[in-house]
Amino acid sequence: MKKRQEIQGIGINTIASLHQMNPWWKGNAMEQLPETRRHLVGQIERRFEYKLAPITVVRGSRQIGKTTACMHVISDLLANGVDPKHILRIQFDDIEAFRIGKDPVLSLVTWYENNILESTLNNIASGGSECYLFFDEIQNLDDWSTQLKFLVDHNTATSVVTGSSALRIEMGRDSLAGRINTIEVGTLSLTEIGKIRKLASPEPFLPDNGVSRLKQKDFWLGLTDYAEKNHLFIEEAFQAFSDRGAYPIAHLSAKAPWELVADQLNETVIKRVIQHDLRLGEKGRKRDPQLLEELFRLCCRYAGQTPSITKLTQEIQTVLNANIGTQRVRTYLKFLSDTLLIRLVQPLEIRLKKKKNDPKICLADHGLRASWLQEHIPLEFDNADNNQDVATIAGYLAESVVGALFSSISGLDLAHLPGKGKDPEVDFVITLGDQRIPIEVKYRNTIKEDHYKGLKRFIDQSINRAPFGILVTKNQVESNDERIISIPLKDLLILR
């Protein structure tokens, strides 16, 4: 066996790492997993059941529980009687251990067939069983998608791929066309926060495969009724979300002081991305971590807003005292977006014939802003009249939260509509088939008639094919236009 391993270029350290990642091969216990599971676990398992595609891609920012969800799935497979040797998991975070020739994924799978399965993936499948392959952060490998394409085109197995780089995962989409089903993963939903905190949590109102329902007015009216039935849960869960954001660590360590949680978020999420994930660019060119840090700081400041690239560039030039051009800032902003720490909501092109408008910046979670800026702005507050600055920032953060929410729903086309002439801006527009649903966020204590203006104008224009609009508010309000459905932010978050 040793000779066979050496021929494949699999070293002793790599073999040891593989066995550590797959303790079930020898009947050893897995690592201790959190008692509470993310909804992602069920989403992955449903893909296994329906067999929509041989590869399930799980895409989301760092530290939101992708790996833990996969471990929960593996635990379920073992509990359901799947042969432990039929499960392979490889974590590519530290890719040095897996630089095995030109095609490391294929080499590692071949080693697995020869030394663990002692058979082939196809032989296992023809015998009525199935092998499950989990590749964590695989986008760190060069040419990963081509290797996966070859693997699934010539072998029968079920694969799960996780990634925290939107760009690298997206670059593999063309190669894997027809072979993947993608799950977008955001931070914890309100219902997941409730489960972690031992609340009587309801199920999410939006089914896993229910995105088409968003264009039905009855769906949104049903959401308001559902929220009313669960208002006690929503109040308590939203308070926790308001105070600490929605990263798992913030609620799994609910008794830890926020300052410690903030330091951990900075260290394991933001700095990890800036100092590790974005450190090297094409051809090994190093990126400027100071510029990345300052740009992310500005993204936190402008969360929920649409600052121009020129404005961002001018502020960075002032802070860093450096001659940095707009194109470089635009490129670095795209880098940050690719890590999914921020979501750049692009402008709707229906009105934009010549001028390209700027994207709206939405943070993956408002907890990142609180940790990076060391400025805690809760979404749940009562002192808006006494502190207008807090209310203003909270309003922008609410808009950021809404953008992040809809960005994390797979298969949803989300944009924002800049104002032009007599047409006011619209915060967000969902496109579903030939219909567009406008969404306006007015997170304030008092809603005035003027706050409906953008929605009404959008609905009135027949080209938009908008049967109704959504007004996201701080408190419950009654709309005087039956085409506009008013939903408090805290109720909206029970979608997921």
C-alpha positions as CSV (number, residue, x, y, z in Angstrom):
1,M,0.0,0.0,0.0
2,K,2.9,2.3,0.8
3,K,4.3,1.9,-2.7
4,R,0.9,2.7,-4.2
5,Q,0.6,5.9,-2.1
6,E,4.1,7.1,-3.2
7,I,3.2,6.6,-6.8
8,Q,0.2,8.8,-6.4
9,G,2.4,11.5,-4.7
10,I,0.4,11.3,-1.5
11,G,2.8,12.0,1.4
12,I,2.6,10.8,5.0
13,N,1.5,14.2,6.3
14,T,-1.2,14.4,3.8
15,I,-2.5,10.9,4.6
16,A,-2.5,11.8,8.3
17,S,-4.5,15.0,7.6
18,L,-7.0,13.0,5.6
19,H,-7.5,10.5,8.4
20,Q,-7.9,13.4,10.9
21,M,-10.6,14.9,8.7
22,N,-12.3,11.6,8.3
23,P,-12.2,9.9,11.7
24,W,-15.2,7.7,10.9
25,W,-13.1,5.6,8.6
26,K,-11.6,3.9,11.6
27,G,-14.8,4.1,13.8
28,N,-13.5,7.1,15.7
29,A,-15.8,9.8,17.0
30,M,-16.4,13.1,15.1
31,E,-15.7,16.4,16.7
32,Q,-18.4,17.8,19.0
33,L,-21.0,19.7,17.0
34,P,-23.4,22.4,18.2
35,E,-26.7,21.0,19.2
36,T,-28.6,23.5,17.1
37,R,-28.5,23.0,13.3
38,R,-28.8,25.6,10.6
39,H,-31.6,25.3,8.1
40,L,-28.8,24.7,5.6
41,V,-28.5,21.1,6.9
42,G,-32.0,20.3,5.6
43,Q,-31.4,22.2,2.4
44,I,-28.4,20.1,1.6
45,E,-30.1,16.9,2.5
46,R,-33.1,17.7,0.3
47,R,-30.7,18.1,-2.6
48,F,-29.4,14.6,-1.9
49,E,-33.0,13.3,-1.9
50,Y,-34.1,15.1,-5.1
51,K,-30.8,14.4,-7.0
52,L,-31.2,17.7,-8.9
53,A,-27.4,17.7,-9.7
54,P,-24.4,15.7,-8.8
55,I,-22.8,18.7,-7.0
56,T,-24.4,21.0,-4.4
57,V,-22.5,24.3,-4.1
58,V,-22.8,26.1,-0.7
59,R,-21.7,29.7,-1.0
60,G,-21.4,32.2,1.9
61,S,-19.0,34.3,3.9
62,R,-16.5,32.9,6.4
63,Q,-17.7,31.7,9.9
64,I,-21.4,31.5,9.1
65,G,-21.6,27.7,9.6
66,K,-21.0,26.1,6.2
67,T,-18.5,23.6,7.5
68,T,-20.5,22.8,10.6
69,A,-23.6,22.2,8.5
70,C,-21.7,19.7,6.4
71,M,-20.5,18.0,9.5
72,H,-24.1,17.7,10.6
73,V,-25.0,16.2,7.3
74,I,-22.2,13.7,7.6
75,S,-23.4,12.8,11.1
76,D,-26.9,12.1,9.7
77,L,-25.5,10.0,6.9
78,L,-23.6,7.9,9.5
79,A,-26.7,7.7,11.7
80,N,-28.8,6.5,8.8
81,G,-26.4,3.6,8.1
82,V,-24.2,4.9,5.4
83,D,-20.9,3.0,5.4
84,P,-18.3,5.3,7.0
85,K,-15.8,4.5,4.2
86,H,-18.3,5.9,1.7
87,I,-17.8,9.4,3.0
88,L,-14.8,11.5,2.1
89,R,-14.3,15.0,3.4
90,I,-11.3,17.3,2.5
91,Q,-10.9,20.8,3.8
92,F,-8.8,22.9,1.5
93,D,-8.3,25.9,3.7
94,D,-4.6,25.0,4.1
95,I,-3.9,24.0,0.5
96,E,-0.2,23.4,1.0
97,A,-1.0,20.0,2.4
98,F,-2.9,19.1,-0.7
99,R,-0.7,20.4,-3.5
100,I,-0.5,17.0,-5.1
101,G,0.6,17.2,-8.7
102,K,-1.4,19.0,-11.4
103,D,-4.8,17.7,-10.4
104,P,-4.9,17.4,-6.6
105,V,-8.7,16.7,-6.4
106,L,-8.5,13.8,-8.8
107,S,-5.3,12.5,-7.2
108,L,-6.9,12.6,-3.7
109,V,-10.1,10.9,-4.9
110,T,-8.0,8.2,-6.6
111,W,-6.0,7.7,-3.4
112,Y,-9.3,7.4,-1.5
113,E,-10.6,4.8,-3.9
114,N,-7.4,2.7,-3.7
115,N,-6.8,2.9,0.0
116,I,-10.1,3.5,1.8
117,L,-12.8,2.2,-0.5
118,E,-10.6,-0.5,-2.0
119,S,-12.9,-0.1,-4.9
120,T,-14.1,2.6,-7.3
121,L,-16.9,5.1,-6.9
122,N,-18.7,3.5,-9.8
123,N,-18.4,0.0,-8.4
124,I,-20.0,1.3,-5.1
125,A,-22.8,2.9,-7.1
126,S,-23.4,-0.2,-9.3
127,G,-23.7,-2.2,-6.1
128,G,-26.6,-0.1,-4.9
129,S,-24.7,2.2,-2.5
130,E,-23.5,5.7,-2.8
131,C,-20.4,7.7,-2.0
132,Y,-20.5,11.3,-0.6
133,L,-17.7,13.7,-1.3
134,F,-17.4,16.9,0.7
135,F,-14.9,19.5,-0.5
136,D,-14.6,22.5,1.9
137,E,-13.3,25.8,0.5
138,I,-12.2,24.1,-2.7
139,Q,-12.0,27.4,-4.6
140,N,-8.5,27.8,-3.1
141,L,-7.2,25.3,-5.6
142,D,-6.3,26.2,-9.2
143,D,-8.5,24.7,-11.9
144,W,-10.8,23.1,-9.3
145,S,-13.9,23.3,-11.4
146,T,-12.3,21.5,-14.4
147,Q,-11.3,18.7,-12.0
148,L,-14.7,18.4,-10.5
149,K,-16.3,18.4,-14.0
150,F,-14.1,15.4,-14.9
151,L,-14.9,13.7,-11.6
152,V,-18.7,13.9,-11.9
153,D,-18.7,13.2,-15.7
154,H,-16.9,9.9,-15.2
155,N,-18.0,8.8,-11.7
156,T,-21.3,8.4,-9.9
157,A,-21.1,10.1,-6.5
158,T,-22.8,12.9,-4.6
159,S,-20.6,16.0,-4.0
160,V,-20.9,19.0,-1.7
161,V,-18.7,22.0,-2.4
162,T,-18.4,25.0,0.0
163,G,-16.8,28.3,-0.8
164,S,-16.4,31.8,0.7
165,S,-15.3,33.4,-2.6
166,A,-18.1,34.5,-4.9
167,L,-15.7,35.2,-7.7
168,R,-13.9,31.9,-7.7
169,I,-17.1,29.9,-7.3
170,E,-18.8,31.9,-10.0
171,M,-15.8,31.3,-12.3
172,G,-16.4,27.6,-12.0
173,R,-20.1,27.9,-12.9
174,D,-19.6,27.8,-16.7
175,S,-17.4,24.6,-16.5
176,L,-20.0,23.0,-14.3
177,A,-23.1,24.1,-16.1
178,G,-25.9,21.5,-15.6
179,R,-23.9,19.8,-12.8
180,I,-24.4,22.1,-9.9
181,N,-27.2,23.3,-7.6
182,T,-26.3,26.4,-5.6
183,I,-27.4,27.3,-2.1
184,E,-26.7,30.9,-1.1
185,V,-26.1,31.1,2.7
186,G,-26.4,34.2,4.8
187,T,-25.8,34.7,8.4
188,L,-28.2,33.3,11.0
189,S,-31.9,33.9,10.3
190,L,-34.2,35.0,13.1
191,T,-35.6,31.5,13.4
192,E,-32.1,30.1,13.8
193,I,-31.2,32.7,16.4
194,G,-34.3,31.6,18.3
195,K,-33.4,28.0,18.2
196,I,-29.9,28.7,19.5
197,R,-31.3,30.7,22.3
198,K,-33.8,28.0,23.2
199,L,-36.9,30.0,22.1
200,A,-40.0,28.3,20.7
201,S,-39.0,29.1,17.1
202,P,-41.5,28.8,14.3
203,E,-40.4,27.5,10.9
204,P,-39.3,30.0,8.2
205,F,-42.2,31.4,6.2
206,L,-40.5,31.1,2.9
207,P,-40.0,27.4,1.8
208,D,-36.6,26.3,0.5
209,N,-38.0,26.1,-3.1
210,G,-40.6,28.9,-2.8
211,V,-38.9,31.9,-4.4
212,S,-41.7,32.2,-7.1
213,R,-44.2,32.9,-4.3
214,L,-42.6,36.3,-3.7
215,K,-44.5,37.7,-6.7
216,Q,-47.9,36.8,-5.1
217,K,-49.6,39.4,-3.0
218,D,-51.3,36.7,-0.9
219,F,-47.9,35.4,0.1
220,W,-46.9,38.8,1.6
221,L,-50.3,39.2,3.3
222,G,-49.8,35.7,4.7
223,L,-46.4,36.7,6.0
224,T,-48.0,39.5,8.0
225,D,-50.6,37.1,9.5
226,Y,-47.8,34.6,10.3
227,A,-45.8,37.3,12.0
228,E,-48.8,38.3,14.1
229,K,-49.2,34.7,15.3
230,N,-45.5,34.6,16.3
231,H,-45.1,38.2,17.5
232,L,-43.8,37.2,21.0
233,F,-41.0,35.1,19.5
234,I,-40.2,37.8,16.9
235,E,-39.9,40.4,19.6
236,E,-37.4,38.4,21.6
237,A,-35.4,37.0,18.7
238,F,-35.2,40.4,17.0
239,Q,-33.9,42.0,20.2
240,A,-31.0,39.5,20.2
241,F,-30.4,40.1,16.5
242,S,-30.4,43.8,17.1
243,D,-27.9,43.6,19.9
244,R,-25.4,41.1,18.5
245,G,-26.0,40.7,14.8
246,A,-26.3,37.2,13.3
247,Y,-23.0,35.4,13.2
248,P,-23.2,32.1,14.9
249,I,-20.5,32.9,17.4
250,A,-22.4,35.9,18.7
251,H,-25.3,33.6,19.9
252,L,-23.5,30.4,20.6
253,S,-21.5,32.5,23.0
254,A,-24.5,34.6,24.2
255,K,-23.1,35.0,27.7
256,A,-19.8,36.3,26.5
257,P,-19.4,40.1,26.6
258,W,-19.9,41.8,23.2
259,E,-16.4,43.2,23.3
260,L,-14.9,39.6,23.3
261,V,-17.3,38.5,20.5
262,A,-16.3,41.6,18.5
263,D,-12.6,40.8,18.8
264,Q,-13.3,37.3,17.6
265,L,-15.3,38.5,14.6
266,N,-12.5,40.9,13.7
267,E,-9.9,38.2,14.0
268,T,-11.6,35.2,12.4
269,V,-13.7,36.9,9.8
270,I,-12.6,40.4,8.7
271,K,-8.8,40.1,9.3
272,R,-8.8,36.5,8.0
273,V,-10.3,37.7,4.8
274,I,-8.1,40.8,4.4
275,Q,-4.8,39.3,5.5
276,H,-5.3,35.8,4.1
277,D,-8.0,35.3,1.5
278,L,-7.3,38.6,-0.3
279,R,-3.5,38.7,0.3
280,L,-2.5,37.4,-3.1
281,G,-4.0,38.4,-6.5
282,E,-3.4,37.2,-10.0
283,K,0.2,35.9,-10.7
284,G,1.0,36.2,-7.0
285,R,0.8,39.9,-6.8
286,K,0.3,41.1,-3.2
287,R,-2.7,43.3,-2.5
288,D,-2.5,46.3,-0.1
289,P,-4.0,45.2,3.2
290,Q,-4.1,48.8,4.5
291,L,-6.2,49.8,1.5
292,L,-8.5,46.8,2.0
293,E,-9.0,47.6,5.7
294,E,-9.8,51.2,5.1
295,L,-12.2,50.4,2.2
296,F,-14.0,47.9,4.4
297,R,-14.2,50.6,7.1
298,L,-15.9,52.8,4.6
299,C,-18.3,50.0,3.6
300,C,-19.3,49.8,7.2
301,R,-19.8,53.6,7.4
302,Y,-21.9,53.6,4.2
303,A,-23.8,50.4,4.8
304,G,-27.3,50.7,3.2
305,Q,-26.1,53.6,1.0
306,T,-24.9,54.2,-2.5
307,P,-21.7,56.3,-2.3
308,S,-19.9,57.0,-5.5
309,I,-16.6,55.5,-6.3
310,T,-15.2,59.0,-6.5
311,K,-16.4,59.8,-3.0
312,L,-14.9,56.6,-1.6
313,T,-11.6,57.3,-3.4
314,Q,-11.4,60.8,-2.1
315,E,-11.9,59.7,1.5
316,I,-9.3,56.9,1.2
317,Q,-6.8,59.4,-0.3
318,T,-7.3,61.7,2.7
319,V,-7.0,58.9,5.3
320,L,-4.0,57.1,3.7
321,N,-2.4,60.2,2.3
322,A,-1.7,58.3,-0.9
323,N,-2.4,58.8,-4.6
324,I,-5.0,56.0,-5.2
325,G,-7.1,56.0,-8.3
326,T,-10.8,55.3,-8.7
327,Q,-10.2,52.2,-10.8
328,R,-8.1,50.7,-8.0
329,V,-10.8,51.4,-5.4
330,R,-13.4,49.9,-7.7
331,T,-11.3,46.8,-8.1
332,Y,-10.7,46.4,-4.4
333,L,-14.4,47.0,-3.7
334,K,-15.1,44.0,-6.0
335,F,-12.5,42.0,-4.1
336,L,-14.4,42.6,-0.9
337,S,-17.7,41.7,-2.6
338,D,-16.2,38.4,-3.8
339,T,-15.6,37.4,-0.1
340,L,-19.3,37.9,0.6
341,L,-18.6,40.1,3.6
342,I,-20.5,42.8,1.6
343,R,-23.1,42.5,-1.0
344,L,-23.1,45.0,-3.9
345,V,-26.6,45.5,-5.1
346,Q,-26.3,46.7,-8.7
347,P,-28.6,49.3,-10.2
348,L,-31.6,48.2,-12.3
349,E,-30.7,48.8,-15.9
350,I,-34.2,49.6,-17.2
351,R,-33.6,53.4,-16.9
352,L,-29.9,53.4,-17.3
353,K,-29.0,53.8,-21.0
354,K,-25.7,55.7,-20.8
355,K,-24.6,56.4,-17.3
356,K,-23.6,53.5,-15.1
357,N,-24.7,54.1,-11.5
358,D,-23.0,52.9,-8.4
359,P,-23.9,49.8,-6.4
360,K,-25.6,49.9,-3.0
361,I,-23.4,48.5,-0.2
362,C,-25.0,46.0,2.1
363,L,-23.0,44.3,4.8
364,A,-23.3,40.5,5.4
365,D,-24.3,41.4,8.9
366,H,-24.5,44.6,10.9
367,G,-22.5,42.9,13.7
368,L,-19.4,43.3,11.5
369,R,-19.9,47.1,11.5
370,A,-20.2,47.1,15.3
371,S,-17.0,45.0,15.7
372,W,-14.9,46.7,13.1
373,L,-15.8,50.3,13.9
374,Q,-16.3,49.6,17.6
375,E,-19.6,51.5,17.4
376,H,-22.7,49.7,18.5
377,I,-25.9,50.9,16.9
378,P,-28.8,48.6,17.8
379,L,-31.7,48.2,15.4
380,E,-34.2,48.1,18.3
381,F,-34.2,51.5,20.0
382,D,-36.6,53.8,21.7
383,N,-34.7,57.1,21.8
384,A,-34.9,58.2,18.2
385,D,-36.4,61.5,19.2
386,N,-33.5,62.2,21.6
387,N,-30.7,60.9,19.4
388,Q,-31.4,61.6,15.7
389,D,-27.9,60.4,14.7
390,V,-28.6,56.9,16.1
391,A,-32.0,56.8,14.3
392,T,-30.4,57.8,11.0
393,I,-27.6,55.2,11.2
394,A,-30.1,52.6,12.3
395,G,-32.3,53.4,9.2
396,Y,-29.4,52.8,6.9
397,L,-28.5,49.6,8.7
398,A,-32.1,48.4,8.3
399,E,-31.7,49.0,4.6
400,S,-28.5,47.0,4.6
401,V,-30.2,44.2,6.5
402,V,-33.0,44.0,3.9
403,G,-30.4,43.9,1.1
404,A,-28.4,41.2,2.8
405,L,-31.6,39.2,3.4
406,F,-32.8,39.1,-0.2
407,S,-29.2,38.6,-1.5
408,S,-29.0,35.4,0.5
409,I,-32.1,33.9,-1.2
410,S,-31.0,31.6,-4.1
411,G,-32.4,32.4,-7.5
412,L,-33.5,35.9,-6.7
413,D,-32.6,38.8,-9.0
414,L,-32.1,41.9,-6.7
415,A,-31.3,45.4,-7.8
416,H,-31.8,49.0,-6.6
417,L,-33.3,51.8,-8.7
418,P,-31.5,55.2,-8.6
419,G,-33.7,58.3,-8.9
420,K,-33.9,60.1,-12.2
421,G,-35.9,63.2,-13.1
422,K,-39.4,62.9,-11.7
423,D,-38.9,59.3,-10.8
424,P,-37.7,58.8,-7.1
425,E,-35.3,56.2,-6.2
426,V,-36.5,52.8,-5.0
427,D,-34.4,51.0,-2.4
428,F,-34.7,47.5,-3.9
429,V,-36.4,45.8,-6.8
430,I,-37.0,42.1,-7.0
431,T,-37.4,40.7,-10.5
432,L,-39.3,37.4,-10.9
433,G,-39.9,36.4,-14.4
434,D,-41.6,39.4,-16.1
435,Q,-42.7,41.0,-12.9
436,R,-40.9,43.4,-10.6
437,I,-41.6,44.0,-7.0
438,P,-40.4,47.3,-5.6
439,I,-39.3,47.5,-1.9
440,E,-38.9,50.7,0.0
441,V,-37.3,50.8,3.5
442,K,-38.5,53.5,5.9
443,Y,-37.2,52.5,9.3
444,R,-38.5,55.4,11.4
445,N,-41.1,56.0,14.1
446,T,-43.4,58.0,11.8
447,I,-44.4,57.2,8.3
448,K,-45.7,60.1,6.1
449,E,-47.6,60.1,2.8
450,D,-44.4,61.2,1.0
451,H,-42.7,58.0,2.0
452,Y,-44.9,56.0,-0.4
453,K,-44.0,58.2,-3.3
454,G,-41.3,56.0,-4.9
455,L,-43.4,52.8,-4.6
456,K,-46.5,54.4,-6.1
457,R,-44.6,55.9,-9.0
458,F,-42.9,52.6,-9.7
459,I,-46.2,50.7,-9.6
460,D,-48.0,53.3,-11.8
461,Q,-45.5,52.8,-14.7
462,S,-46.8,49.9,-16.8
463,I,-43.3,49.0,-18.1
464,N,-42.4,47.7,-14.6
465,R,-45.3,45.2,-14.4
466,A,-45.4,45.7,-10.7
467,P,-48.7,44.4,-9.2
468,F,-47.8,45.7,-5.7
469,G,-45.0,47.1,-3.6
470,I,-43.5,46.4,-0.2
471,L,-42.9,49.1,2.5
472,V,-40.5,47.9,5.2
473,T,-41.0,49.9,8.4
474,K,-39.9,50.0,12.0
475,N,-43.4,49.6,13.4
476,Q,-46.6,48.3,12.0
477,V,-48.4,51.0,10.0
478,E,-51.5,50.9,7.8
479,S,-51.2,51.8,4.1
480,N,-53.9,53.9,2.5
481,D,-53.1,52.3,-0.9
482,E,-54.1,48.6,-1.2
483,R,-51.3,48.1,-3.7
484,I,-48.7,48.7,-0.9
485,I,-48.1,46.1,1.8
486,S,-46.5,47.4,5.0
487,I,-44.2,45.0,6.9
488,P,-42.1,45.8,9.9
489,L,-38.4,44.8,9.5
490,K,-38.6,42.3,12.4
491,D,-41.6,40.6,10.7
492,L,-39.9,40.5,7.3
493,L,-36.9,38.6,8.8
494,I,-39.1,35.6,9.6
495,L,-38.9,34.8,5.9
496,R,-35.7,32.8,6.4
